[in-house]
Amino acid sequence: MRRERALKIVLVVVGLLFAAGLYPLVLMAKQDPALAMMMSLYVTLGIFLLIASRNPSAHRSLIAFAAWSSFAHAGIMSLQALLNMISRRELIGSAVFLTIGVTLIALAPAKEPVERASAAAA
């Protein structure tokens, strides 16, 4: 019960964090189209995480996607910072995305047993 409540809180916080990118997205659309495109994906993901916070067990795959895409983002950002392609201060962002991924995986709802899932469909 506590784990599900914690997951709901995390989904709302991360969802709001990602969805908050909408305002900067509008401002940067003409200045940096590639960054605006990436931000649009995170804004969309944020909205769906907010929806998933109502019933996390029904949205396991979305939660897994949010976690693993956060790991991928953190890995790419870290590599770019270490290769001096971007500023080293961007490693802070890597740590944030890594923390989001670990938290979502740790709190992810358990997979429903096959018996229960087939009984619910009947």
C-alpha distance (Angstrom), angle and dihedral (degrees) to the residues before:
residue distance angle dihedral
M1 . . .
R2 3.81 . .
R3 3.79 91.0 .
E4 3.82 92.1 53.7
R5 3.79 91.4 47.3
A6 3.81 90.7 49.3
L7 3.81 89.4 49.4
K8 3.79 91.3 51.0
I9 3.80 90.3 51.8
V10 3.82 91.8 47.9
L11 3.81 91.1 48.6
V12 3.80 91.2 51.8
V13 3.82 93.4 46.6
V14 3.82 94.5 46.2
G15 3.81 91.0 41.0
L16 3.80 91.3 53.4
L17 3.81 91.3 44.2
F18 3.80 91.8 53.3
A19 3.81 94.8 39.7
A20 3.82 89.5 51.1
G21 3.79 86.2 71.1
L22 3.81 89.3 77.3
Y23 3.81 94.3 87.3
P24 3.83 95.4 49.7
L25 3.81 87.8 43.3
V26 3.80 90.9 60.4
L27 3.81 91.4 47.8
M28 3.80 96.5 48.1
A29 3.80 99.8 40.0
K30 3.81 93.1 102.9
Q31 3.82 97.5 31.5
D32 3.81 99.4 53.7
P33 3.80 113.2 9.3
A34 3.84 94.8 -179.3
L35 3.81 93.0 53.6
A36 3.81 90.2 44.4
M37 3.81 89.7 53.9
M38 3.81 91.4 51.5
M39 3.80 91.5 46.3
S40 3.81 90.3 52.1
L41 3.80 89.0 60.1
Y42 3.80 91.7 51.7
V43 3.80 92.9 46.7
T44 3.81 89.2 52.2
L45 3.81 91.6 46.4
G46 3.81 89.4 49.7
I47 3.78 92.2 54.8
F48 3.80 91.6 49.4
L49 3.82 91.5 47.7
L50 3.80 88.3 55.1
I51 3.80 88.9 52.6
A52 3.82 90.6 46.8
S53 3.81 91.0 53.8
R54 3.82 89.1 74.5
N55 3.81 93.3 63.0
P56 3.82 111.8 4.9
S57 3.82 95.9 177.3
A58 3.82 89.6 61.8
H59 3.81 90.5 53.9
R60 3.81 102.9 48.2
S61 3.80 94.9 133.1
L62 3.81 92.6 50.7
I63 3.81 90.8 50.5
A64 3.82 90.0 48.6
F65 3.81 90.3 49.4
A66 3.81 91.2 50.6
A67 3.82 90.7 50.0
W68 3.81 97.5 45.6
S69 3.80 94.3 42.4
S70 3.81 87.5 52.3
F71 3.82 89.1 53.4
A72 3.80 90.2 49.5
H73 3.81 91.9 48.6
A74 3.81 91.8 48.3
G75 3.80 91.5 48.8
I76 3.80 94.6 50.1
M77 3.81 92.5 45.2
S78 3.81 91.7 48.8
L79 3.79 92.7 49.5
Q80 3.80 91.6 47.8
A81 3.81 91.3 49.7
L82 3.80 92.6 47.8
L83 3.84 90.6 49.6
N84 3.84 89.9 48.9
M85 3.79 91.8 -117.6
I86 3.80 89.1 126.1
S87 3.79 132.8 17.8
R88 3.81 117.4 -73.2
R89 3.79 89.3 -126.0
E90 3.81 85.9 71.9
L91 3.82 86.1 76.2
I92 3.80 85.3 82.0
G93 3.80 87.9 64.9
S94 3.79 89.3 48.9
A95 3.79 90.1 54.5
V96 3.81 90.6 49.8
F97 3.81 93.0 51.4
L98 3.81 91.2 44.7
T99 3.82 89.9 51.9
I100 3.82 91.2 49.1
G101 3.81 91.2 51.0
V102 3.80 95.1 47.1
T103 3.80 92.3 46.8
L104 3.80 94.0 49.4
I105 3.82 92.6 47.7
A106 3.80 92.1 46.6
L107 3.80 93.1 50.6
A108 3.81 98.3 35.8
P109 3.79 114.1 132.9
A110 3.78 116.6 -102.4
K111 3.77 118.7 -104.2
E112 3.81 112.4 -98.4
P113 3.80 114.9 -112.5
V114 3.81 113.7 -105.6
E115 3.82 92.6 -118.9
R116 3.78 92.8 55.3
A117 3.79 93.5 45.8
S118 3.81 93.1 50.3
A119 3.82 91.9 45.8
A120 3.80 90.4 53.0
A121 3.80 90.8 52.3
A122 3.81 92.4 53.0
